[in-house]
């Protein structure tokens, strides 16, 4: 296989030896790939600027010889942009790290991941812009990524009786079913969405990419959305995420603190 050109987002950089790095790069065409960037820790090296964490770069890659553990060698790397403007708050940083860890945990093999890459970059961009509440970015990411990965909840109407609208609904975070208040009660399930939160869940899961953040939500409904989105996403994740522990350690994220305020 010859050298080829590919664009990707650096999701992980591991220092290796004296000045080398092993990168995990998310690409649209080949999913998540491992890239060996020789000498890229040296400031004067031509790979240095483009191989950093959260850089989106154009790589020229050469397939490695070991075919069992596929690794590409970076021949060239051109910096295009980066999403590193996340450290203005612990919360923003925490959400960005969480989204990256979440994506890494999706076990994306070498298969196209265009939708995953677009969603992650869209959400990181929102964080960098500093105009959207990081908690909201997190919820959008969680629900939308679940849909991209084939876990779209069933959102049209109550699965028990077919009712579409109501004050309170239950999104079953295990199997993605929607239940109205009375059908949820019959199954002894608690309601976790109000009208506004259900609207937002439907919007996030069903709208087109460009309009992903084009909805408004009240503070009360947002609290429900955040909790349901996280529960739903984590129900489909088979390992704990360290970045979530960090987020929860921030008092604003602590559910106990939240309920004390309420
Ligand atoms: Zn019902």
py3Dmol code that shows the C-alpha trace and the ligand (Angstrom):
import py3Dmol

protein = """\
ATOM      1  CA  UNK A   1       0.000   0.000   0.000  1.00  0.00           C
ATOM      2  CA  UNK A   2       1.328   3.418  -0.959  1.00  0.00           C
ATOM      3  CA  UNK A   3       1.452   6.640   1.007  1.00  0.00           C
ATOM      4  CA  UNK A   4      -1.889   8.384   1.198  1.00  0.00           C
ATOM      5  CA  UNK A   5      -3.302  11.713   2.340  1.00  0.00           C
ATOM      6  CA  UNK A   6      -5.961  11.895   5.029  1.00  0.00           C
ATOM      7  CA  UNK A   7      -7.378  14.526   7.372  1.00  0.00           C
ATOM      8  CA  UNK A   8      -8.061  13.778  11.002  1.00  0.00           C
ATOM      9  CA  UNK A   9      -8.478  15.008  14.548  1.00  0.00           C
ATOM     10  CA  UNK A  10      -5.851  14.009  17.115  1.00  0.00           C
ATOM     11  CA  UNK A  11      -7.714  12.495  20.080  1.00  0.00           C
ATOM     12  CA  UNK A  12      -4.738  11.158  21.975  1.00  0.00           C
ATOM     13  CA  UNK A  13      -0.991  11.670  21.999  1.00  0.00           C
ATOM     14  CA  UNK A  14       1.241   9.270  23.886  1.00  0.00           C
ATOM     15  CA  UNK A  15       4.901  10.140  24.267  1.00  0.00           C
ATOM     16  CA  UNK A  16       7.097   7.340  23.114  1.00  0.00           C
ATOM     17  CA  UNK A  17      10.832   7.090  23.562  1.00  0.00           C
ATOM     18  CA  UNK A  18      12.766  10.317  23.590  1.00  0.00           C
ATOM     19  CA  UNK A  19      10.885  12.440  21.116  1.00  0.00           C
ATOM     20  CA  UNK A  20       8.333  10.268  19.328  1.00  0.00           C
ATOM     21  CA  UNK A  21       4.571  10.236  19.727  1.00  0.00           C
ATOM     22  CA  UNK A  22       1.913   7.636  19.069  1.00  0.00           C
ATOM     23  CA  UNK A  23      -1.334   9.331  18.093  1.00  0.00           C
ATOM     24  CA  UNK A  24      -4.915   8.221  17.931  1.00  0.00           C
ATOM     25  CA  UNK A  25      -6.443  10.109  15.015  1.00  0.00           C
ATOM     26  CA  UNK A  26     -10.134  10.157  14.132  1.00  0.00           C
ATOM     27  CA  UNK A  27     -10.711  10.294  10.381  1.00  0.00           C
ATOM     28  CA  UNK A  28     -13.850  10.292   8.257  1.00  0.00           C
ATOM     29  CA  UNK A  29     -12.618   7.638   5.836  1.00  0.00           C
ATOM     30  CA  UNK A  30     -10.779   5.192   8.097  1.00  0.00           C
ATOM     31  CA  UNK A  31     -12.291   5.761  11.516  1.00  0.00           C
ATOM     32  CA  UNK A  32      -9.883   5.762  14.442  1.00  0.00           C
ATOM     33  CA  UNK A  33      -6.304   5.017  13.414  1.00  0.00           C
ATOM     34  CA  UNK A  34      -2.955   4.809  15.205  1.00  0.00           C
ATOM     35  CA  UNK A  35      -0.188   6.994  13.846  1.00  0.00           C
ATOM     36  CA  UNK A  36       3.473   6.887  14.744  1.00  0.00           C
ATOM     37  CA  UNK A  37       4.933  10.390  14.587  1.00  0.00           C
ATOM     38  CA  UNK A  38       8.693  10.039  14.786  1.00  0.00           C
ATOM     39  CA  UNK A  39      10.583  12.910  16.413  1.00  0.00           C
ATOM     40  CA  UNK A  40       7.375  14.945  16.552  1.00  0.00           C
ATOM     41  CA  UNK A  41       8.073  16.082  20.125  1.00  0.00           C
ATOM     42  CA  UNK A  42      10.992  18.158  18.906  1.00  0.00           C
ATOM     43  CA  UNK A  43      10.066  21.805  18.460  1.00  0.00           C
ATOM     44  CA  UNK A  44      11.994  22.011  15.213  1.00  0.00           C
ATOM     45  CA  UNK A  45      10.474  18.862  13.734  1.00  0.00           C
ATOM     46  CA  UNK A  46       8.192  19.338  10.717  1.00  0.00           C
ATOM     47  CA  UNK A  47       5.487  17.216  12.399  1.00  0.00           C
ATOM     48  CA  UNK A  48       5.492  19.112  15.712  1.00  0.00           C
ATOM     49  CA  UNK A  49       2.681  21.640  15.223  1.00  0.00           C
ATOM     50  CA  UNK A  50       0.188  19.359  13.516  1.00  0.00           C
ATOM     51  CA  UNK A  51       0.372  16.374  15.856  1.00  0.00           C
ATOM     52  CA  UNK A  52      -0.793  17.979  19.093  1.00  0.00           C
ATOM     53  CA  UNK A  53      -3.873  16.996  21.054  1.00  0.00           C
ATOM     54  CA  UNK A  54      -7.088  18.280  19.429  1.00  0.00           C
ATOM     55  CA  UNK A  55      -5.317  19.439  16.263  1.00  0.00           C
ATOM     56  CA  UNK A  56      -7.181  18.843  13.037  1.00  0.00           C
ATOM     57  CA  UNK A  57      -4.503  18.212  10.448  1.00  0.00           C
ATOM     58  CA  UNK A  58      -3.807  16.785   7.042  1.00  0.00           C
ATOM     59  CA  UNK A  59      -1.483  13.805   7.249  1.00  0.00           C
ATOM     60  CA  UNK A  60       0.554  11.962   4.680  1.00  0.00           C
ATOM     61  CA  UNK A  61       0.666   8.419   6.051  1.00  0.00           C
ATOM     62  CA  UNK A  62       2.644   5.337   5.187  1.00  0.00           C
ATOM     63  CA  UNK A  63       1.258   1.965   6.268  1.00  0.00           C
ATOM     64  CA  UNK A  64       3.522   0.218   8.776  1.00  0.00           C
ATOM     65  CA  UNK A  65       5.011  -3.181   8.073  1.00  0.00           C
ATOM     66  CA  UNK A  66       3.348  -4.948  10.960  1.00  0.00           C
ATOM     67  CA  UNK A  67      -0.067  -5.839   9.607  1.00  0.00           C
ATOM     68  CA  UNK A  68      -1.353  -7.418  12.821  1.00  0.00           C
ATOM     69  CA  UNK A  69      -1.329  -4.251  14.842  1.00  0.00           C
ATOM     70  CA  UNK A  70      -2.049  -1.676  12.208  1.00  0.00           C
ATOM     71  CA  UNK A  71       0.021   1.466  12.651  1.00  0.00           C
ATOM     72  CA  UNK A  72       0.674   4.199  10.148  1.00  0.00           C
ATOM     73  CA  UNK A  73       3.818   6.286  10.009  1.00  0.00           C
ATOM     74  CA  UNK A  74       3.399  10.028   9.631  1.00  0.00           C
ATOM     75  CA  UNK A  75       5.477  11.224   6.687  1.00  0.00           C
ATOM     76  CA  UNK A  76       4.106  14.756   6.649  1.00  0.00           C
ATOM     77  CA  UNK A  77       1.516  16.622   8.703  1.00  0.00           C
ATOM     78  CA  UNK A  78      -0.010  20.010   7.946  1.00  0.00           C
ATOM     79  CA  UNK A  79      -1.840  21.899  10.665  1.00  0.00           C
ATOM     80  CA  UNK A  80      -5.300  23.144   9.641  1.00  0.00           C
ATOM     81  CA  UNK A  81      -7.020  24.133  12.877  1.00  0.00           C
ATOM     82  CA  UNK A  82      -7.342  23.052  16.482  1.00  0.00           C
ATOM     83  CA  UNK A  83      -9.901  22.845  19.278  1.00  0.00           C
ATOM     84  CA  UNK A  84      -7.589  23.666  22.135  1.00  0.00           C
ATOM     85  CA  UNK A  85      -9.357  26.779  23.348  1.00  0.00           C
ATOM     86  CA  UNK A  86     -11.126  24.762  26.025  1.00  0.00           C
ATOM     87  CA  UNK A  87      -9.257  25.691  29.168  1.00  0.00           C
ATOM     88  CA  UNK A  88     -11.197  28.872  29.962  1.00  0.00           C
ATOM     89  CA  UNK A  89     -13.165  26.905  32.552  1.00  0.00           C
ATOM     90  CA  UNK A  90     -12.837  23.551  34.289  1.00  0.00           C
ATOM     91  CA  UNK A  91     -16.294  22.695  33.097  1.00  0.00           C
ATOM     92  CA  UNK A  92     -15.539  23.419  29.434  1.00  0.00           C
ATOM     93  CA  UNK A  93     -12.312  21.486  29.675  1.00  0.00           C
ATOM     94  CA  UNK A  94     -14.032  18.617  31.472  1.00  0.00           C
ATOM     95  CA  UNK A  95     -16.786  18.341  28.863  1.00  0.00           C
ATOM     96  CA  UNK A  96     -14.277  18.425  26.006  1.00  0.00           C
ATOM     97  CA  UNK A  97     -12.194  15.683  27.629  1.00  0.00           C
ATOM     98  CA  UNK A  98     -15.337  13.665  28.284  1.00  0.00           C
ATOM     99  CA  UNK A  99     -16.449  13.866  24.644  1.00  0.00           C
ATOM    100  CA  UNK A 100     -12.982  12.796  23.505  1.00  0.00           C
ATOM    101  CA  UNK A 101     -12.847   9.884  25.961  1.00  0.00           C
ATOM    102  CA  UNK A 102     -16.383   8.880  24.997  1.00  0.00           C
ATOM    103  CA  UNK A 103     -15.412   8.816  21.310  1.00  0.00           C
ATOM    104  CA  UNK A 104     -12.255   6.820  22.017  1.00  0.00           C
ATOM    105  CA  UNK A 105     -14.351   4.298  23.958  1.00  0.00           C
ATOM    106  CA  UNK A 106     -16.691   3.680  21.014  1.00  0.00           C
ATOM    107  CA  UNK A 107     -14.334   1.032  19.625  1.00  0.00           C
ATOM    108  CA  UNK A 108     -14.377   2.565  16.177  1.00  0.00           C
ATOM    109  CA  UNK A 109     -12.315   0.190  14.101  1.00  0.00           C
ATOM    110  CA  UNK A 110     -10.968   0.993  10.694  1.00  0.00           C
ATOM    111  CA  UNK A 111     -14.317   1.802   9.233  1.00  0.00           C
ATOM    112  CA  UNK A 112     -15.683   5.153   8.053  1.00  0.00           C
ATOM    113  CA  UNK A 113     -16.622   7.484  10.923  1.00  0.00           C
ATOM    114  CA  UNK A 114     -17.696  10.599   9.092  1.00  0.00           C
ATOM    115  CA  UNK A 115     -20.745  11.259  11.270  1.00  0.00           C
ATOM    116  CA  UNK A 116     -18.828  10.667  14.502  1.00  0.00           C
ATOM    117  CA  UNK A 117     -16.027  13.017  13.442  1.00  0.00           C
ATOM    118  CA  UNK A 118     -18.427  15.736  12.308  1.00  0.00           C
ATOM    119  CA  UNK A 119     -20.408  15.573  15.543  1.00  0.00           C
ATOM    120  CA  UNK A 120     -17.349  15.671  17.766  1.00  0.00           C
ATOM    121  CA  UNK A 121     -15.837  18.608  15.879  1.00  0.00           C
ATOM    122  CA  UNK A 122     -19.158  20.445  15.898  1.00  0.00           C
ATOM    123  CA  UNK A 123     -19.442  20.030  19.682  1.00  0.00           C
ATOM    124  CA  UNK A 124     -15.802  20.942  20.356  1.00  0.00           C
ATOM    125  CA  UNK A 125     -16.276  24.028  18.217  1.00  0.00           C
ATOM    126  CA  UNK A 126     -19.284  25.014  20.355  1.00  0.00           C
ATOM    127  CA  UNK A 127     -17.167  24.637  23.497  1.00  0.00           C
ATOM    128  CA  UNK A 128     -14.357  26.746  22.000  1.00  0.00           C
ATOM    129  CA  UNK A 129     -16.793  29.476  20.986  1.00  0.00           C
ATOM    130  CA  UNK A 130     -17.764  29.935  24.654  1.00  0.00           C
ATOM    131  CA  UNK A 131     -21.346  30.881  23.768  1.00  0.00           C
ATOM    132  CA  UNK A 132     -23.122  27.651  24.682  1.00  0.00           C
ATOM    133  CA  UNK A 133     -23.416  26.121  28.158  1.00  0.00           C
ATOM    134  CA  UNK A 134     -20.946  23.194  28.177  1.00  0.00           C
ATOM    135  CA  UNK A 135     -23.593  21.071  29.934  1.00  0.00           C
ATOM    136  CA  UNK A 136     -25.886  21.584  26.956  1.00  0.00           C
ATOM    137  CA  UNK A 137     -23.115  20.679  24.511  1.00  0.00           C
ATOM    138  CA  UNK A 138     -22.542  17.515  26.534  1.00  0.00           C
ATOM    139  CA  UNK A 139     -26.223  16.512  26.402  1.00  0.00           C
ATOM    140  CA  UNK A 140     -26.449  17.147  22.650  1.00  0.00           C
ATOM    141  CA  UNK A 141     -23.289  15.131  22.115  1.00  0.00           C
ATOM    142  CA  UNK A 142     -24.528  12.217  24.234  1.00  0.00           C
ATOM    143  CA  UNK A 143     -27.891  11.873  22.538  1.00  0.00           C
ATOM    144  CA  UNK A 144     -26.688  12.506  19.028  1.00  0.00           C
ATOM    145  CA  UNK A 145     -23.684  10.198  19.336  1.00  0.00           C
ATOM    146  CA  UNK A 146     -25.985   7.464  20.628  1.00  0.00           C
ATOM    147  CA  UNK A 147     -28.100   7.907  17.479  1.00  0.00           C
ATOM    148  CA  UNK A 148     -25.024   7.884  15.227  1.00  0.00           C
ATOM    149  CA  UNK A 149     -23.935   4.609  16.853  1.00  0.00           C
ATOM    150  CA  UNK A 150     -27.277   2.954  16.196  1.00  0.00           C
ATOM    151  CA  UNK A 151     -28.979   3.556  19.538  1.00  0.00           C
ATOM    152  CA  UNK A 152     -31.570   6.089  18.486  1.00  0.00           C
ATOM    153  CA  UNK A 153     -34.398   6.064  21.024  1.00  0.00           C
ATOM    154  CA  UNK A 154     -37.921   5.520  19.824  1.00  0.00           C
ATOM    155  CA  UNK A 155     -39.389   9.003  20.198  1.00  0.00           C
ATOM    156  CA  UNK A 156     -42.533   9.284  18.122  1.00  0.00           C
ATOM    157  CA  UNK A 157     -45.071   8.509  20.838  1.00  0.00           C
ATOM    158  CA  UNK A 158     -45.732   6.490  23.981  1.00  0.00           C
ATOM    159  CA  UNK A 159     -45.013   2.837  23.284  1.00  0.00           C
ATOM    160  CA  UNK A 160     -47.840   1.814  25.600  1.00  0.00           C
ATOM    161  CA  UNK A 161     -50.791   3.819  24.301  1.00  0.00           C
ATOM    162  CA  UNK A 162     -49.554   5.912  21.387  1.00  0.00           C
ATOM    163  CA  UNK A 163     -50.080   9.342  22.954  1.00  0.00           C
ATOM    164  CA  UNK A 164     -47.726  11.977  21.484  1.00  0.00           C
ATOM    165  CA  UNK A 165     -47.932  14.870  23.877  1.00  0.00           C
ATOM    166  CA  UNK A 166     -48.119  15.316  27.631  1.00  0.00           C
ATOM    167  CA  UNK A 167     -46.673  17.058  30.644  1.00  0.00           C
ATOM    168  CA  UNK A 168     -44.481  14.199  31.782  1.00  0.00           C
ATOM    169  CA  UNK A 169     -42.814  11.320  29.976  1.00  0.00           C
ATOM    170  CA  UNK A 170     -40.372   8.544  30.721  1.00  0.00           C
ATOM    171  CA  UNK A 171     -37.505   7.831  28.348  1.00  0.00           C
ATOM    172  CA  UNK A 172     -36.441   4.341  29.304  1.00  0.00           C
ATOM    173  CA  UNK A 173     -32.675   4.761  29.205  1.00  0.00           C
ATOM    174  CA  UNK A 174     -32.052   1.011  28.927  1.00  0.00           C
ATOM    175  CA  UNK A 175     -34.134   0.203  25.868  1.00  0.00           C
ATOM    176  CA  UNK A 176     -34.892   3.651  24.424  1.00  0.00           C
ATOM    177  CA  UNK A 177     -38.672   3.391  24.729  1.00  0.00           C
ATOM    178  CA  UNK A 178     -40.851   6.405  25.394  1.00  0.00           C
ATOM    179  CA  UNK A 179     -43.703   6.025  27.881  1.00  0.00           C
ATOM    180  CA  UNK A 180     -46.374   8.506  28.935  1.00  0.00           C
ATOM    181  CA  UNK A 181     -46.952   9.143  32.628  1.00  0.00           C
ATOM    182  CA  UNK A 182     -49.709   6.571  33.095  1.00  0.00           C
ATOM    183  CA  UNK A 183     -48.028   3.851  31.034  1.00  0.00           C
ATOM    184  CA  UNK A 184     -44.774   4.510  32.934  1.00  0.00           C
ATOM    185  CA  UNK A 185     -46.676   4.154  36.225  1.00  0.00           C
ATOM    186  CA  UNK A 186     -48.059   0.783  35.106  1.00  0.00           C
ATOM    187  CA  UNK A 187     -44.487  -0.412  34.591  1.00  0.00           C
ATOM    188  CA  UNK A 188     -43.375   1.247  37.832  1.00  0.00           C
ATOM    189  CA  UNK A 189     -40.959   3.521  35.991  1.00  0.00           C
ATOM    190  CA  UNK A 190     -40.329   7.117  37.027  1.00  0.00           C
ATOM    191  CA  UNK A 191     -40.852   9.976  34.598  1.00  0.00           C
ATOM    192  CA  UNK A 192     -37.591  11.715  33.696  1.00  0.00           C
ATOM    193  CA  UNK A 193     -38.732  14.244  31.069  1.00  0.00           C
ATOM    194  CA  UNK A 194     -41.113  17.178  31.087  1.00  0.00           C
ATOM    195  CA  UNK A 195     -42.613  18.729  27.958  1.00  0.00           C
ATOM    196  CA  UNK A 196     -39.614  20.962  27.229  1.00  0.00           C
ATOM    197  CA  UNK A 197     -37.072  18.206  27.825  1.00  0.00           C
ATOM    198  CA  UNK A 198     -38.963  15.795  25.553  1.00  0.00           C
ATOM    199  CA  UNK A 199     -39.093  18.443  22.835  1.00  0.00           C
ATOM    200  CA  UNK A 200     -35.324  18.883  23.144  1.00  0.00           C
ATOM    201  CA  UNK A 201     -34.635  15.122  23.064  1.00  0.00           C
ATOM    202  CA  UNK A 202     -36.755  14.786  19.917  1.00  0.00           C
ATOM    203  CA  UNK A 203     -35.078  17.807  18.363  1.00  0.00           C
ATOM    204  CA  UNK A 204     -31.526  16.649  19.103  1.00  0.00           C
ATOM    205  CA  UNK A 205     -32.115  13.126  17.814  1.00  0.00           C
ATOM    206  CA  UNK A 206     -34.063  14.018  14.697  1.00  0.00           C
ATOM    207  CA  UNK A 207     -32.878  17.369  13.343  1.00  0.00           C
ATOM    208  CA  UNK A 208     -30.269  17.844  10.626  1.00  0.00           C
ATOM    209  CA  UNK A 209     -26.617  18.402  11.565  1.00  0.00           C
ATOM    210  CA  UNK A 210     -26.553  22.097  10.756  1.00  0.00           C
ATOM    211  CA  UNK A 211     -29.428  22.883  13.133  1.00  0.00           C
ATOM    212  CA  UNK A 212     -28.224  20.719  16.002  1.00  0.00           C
ATOM    213  CA  UNK A 213     -27.990  23.562  18.515  1.00  0.00           C
ATOM    214  CA  UNK A 214     -30.949  25.525  17.187  1.00  0.00           C
ATOM    215  CA  UNK A 215     -33.364  24.950  20.068  1.00  0.00           C
ATOM    216  CA  UNK A 216     -34.178  26.745  23.295  1.00  0.00           C
ATOM    217  CA  UNK A 217     -34.869  25.151  26.629  1.00  0.00           C
ATOM    218  CA  UNK A 218     -35.845  26.436  30.077  1.00  0.00           C
ATOM    219  CA  UNK A 219     -33.506  25.910  33.022  1.00  0.00           C
ATOM    220  CA  UNK A 220     -35.896  23.429  34.648  1.00  0.00           C
ATOM    221  CA  UNK A 221     -36.275  21.326  31.505  1.00  0.00           C
ATOM    222  CA  UNK A 222     -32.535  21.566  30.835  1.00  0.00           C
ATOM    223  CA  UNK A 223     -31.779  19.886  34.168  1.00  0.00           C
ATOM    224  CA  UNK A 224     -33.966  16.936  33.163  1.00  0.00           C
ATOM    225  CA  UNK A 225     -32.434  16.822  29.682  1.00  0.00           C
ATOM    226  CA  UNK A 226     -28.884  16.730  31.074  1.00  0.00           C
ATOM    227  CA  UNK A 227     -29.644  13.842  33.433  1.00  0.00           C
ATOM    228  CA  UNK A 228     -31.588  11.783  30.877  1.00  0.00           C
ATOM    229  CA  UNK A 229     -29.012  12.316  28.111  1.00  0.00           C
ATOM    230  CA  UNK A 230     -26.145  11.192  30.321  1.00  0.00           C
ATOM    231  CA  UNK A 231     -28.031   8.147  31.587  1.00  0.00           C
ATOM    232  CA  UNK A 232     -29.049   7.193  28.091  1.00  0.00           C
ATOM    233  CA  UNK A 233     -25.527   7.491  26.667  1.00  0.00           C
ATOM    234  CA  UNK A 234     -23.875   5.646  29.540  1.00  0.00           C
ATOM    235  CA  UNK A 235     -26.388   2.787  29.332  1.00  0.00           C
ATOM    236  CA  UNK A 236     -24.747   1.917  26.005  1.00  0.00           C
ATOM    237  CA  UNK A 237     -21.174   2.319  27.220  1.00  0.00           C
ATOM    238  CA  UNK A 238     -19.465  -0.777  28.577  1.00  0.00           C
ATOM    239  CA  UNK A 239     -16.763   0.894  30.677  1.00  0.00           C
ATOM    240  CA  UNK A 240     -16.580   3.796  33.137  1.00  0.00           C
ATOM    241  CA  UNK A 241     -15.153   7.087  31.877  1.00  0.00           C
ATOM    242  CA  UNK A 242     -12.530   8.818  34.025  1.00  0.00           C
ATOM    243  CA  UNK A 243     -13.434  12.236  32.676  1.00  0.00           C
ATOM    244  CA  UNK A 244     -16.933  11.803  34.059  1.00  0.00           C
ATOM    245  CA  UNK A 245     -15.489  11.423  37.543  1.00  0.00           C
ATOM    246  CA  UNK A 246     -13.703  14.721  37.026  1.00  0.00           C
ATOM    247  CA  UNK A 247     -16.894  16.409  35.857  1.00  0.00           C
ATOM    248  CA  UNK A 248     -18.785  15.109  38.844  1.00  0.00           C
ATOM    249  CA  UNK A 249     -16.055  16.347  41.149  1.00  0.00           C
ATOM    250  CA  UNK A 250     -16.859  19.880  40.055  1.00  0.00           C
ATOM    251  CA  UNK A 251     -19.579  20.932  42.448  1.00  0.00           C
ATOM    252  CA  UNK A 252     -21.809  22.286  39.702  1.00  0.00           C
ATOM    253  CA  UNK A 253     -22.026  18.784  38.311  1.00  0.00           C
ATOM    254  CA  UNK A 254     -22.658  17.006  41.553  1.00  0.00           C
ATOM    255  CA  UNK A 255     -26.269  15.748  41.496  1.00  0.00           C
ATOM    256  CA  UNK A 256     -26.430  16.004  45.318  1.00  0.00           C
ATOM    257  CA  UNK A 257     -25.414  19.641  45.182  1.00  0.00           C
ATOM    258  CA  UNK A 258     -27.965  20.231  42.439  1.00  0.00           C
ATOM    259  CA  UNK A 259     -30.800  18.761  44.431  1.00  0.00           C
ATOM    260  CA  UNK A 260     -29.808  20.768  47.528  1.00  0.00           C
ATOM    261  CA  UNK A 261     -30.148  23.925  45.460  1.00  0.00           C
ATOM    262  CA  UNK A 262     -33.576  22.905  44.123  1.00  0.00           C
TER     263      UNK A 262
END
"""
ligand_1 = """\
1
ZN
Zn -49.006 5.738 27.273
"""
view = py3Dmol.view(width=600, height=400)
view.addModel(protein, "pdb")
view.setStyle({"model": 0}, {"cartoon": {"style": "trace"}})
view.addModel(ligand_1, "xyz")
view.setStyle({"model": 1}, {"stick": {}})
view.zoomTo()
view.show()
